[in-house]
């Protein structure tokens, strides 16, 4: 009687394992890479453990018809818009951040966790005000020099990039992330 209970328990465990694998195949996640580890207990019985990687949410950064947007499974977030192109009204609430004119310099980090953008506040100007959007915290932060908000040349902003979470401007790396601050002596 004892051996048949163990056999039934083993069959139930195998059935659950097959069911889990089948559900992954059924939901189209069979192409997800896994790391397999084999561990042995004191009795020499092997156990196979498979660890699935954590999937990152699908995030897209787009600039269309004068509107810079970040789309995620939670919805869309408008970061900046050009009222002349988009047709959206230029409200007073967006004067400091949210409205740009001319060409918008923008770049996303490789992980799509951060988006740098630099807003030109006037139609005829060479400078722009830099910001970074943090997708995970849904926050917009100004890029600073010695902890002061600054403007930068549009040409310089066009060549900004990320190195991990750090912003790189003219080959100078920010002193940190959140806030993205530079020192005057760096330039």
Secondary structure, 3 states (H helix, E strand, C coil): CHHHHHHHHHHHHHHHHHHHHHHHHHCCCCCCCEEEEEEECCCCCEEEEEEECCCCCCCEEEEECCEEEEEECCEEEEEEECHHHHCCCCCHHHCCCCECCCCCEEEECCCCCEEEEEECCCCCCCEEEEEEEECCCCEEEECEECCEECEEEHHHHHCCEEECCEEEECCEECCCCCCCEECHHHC
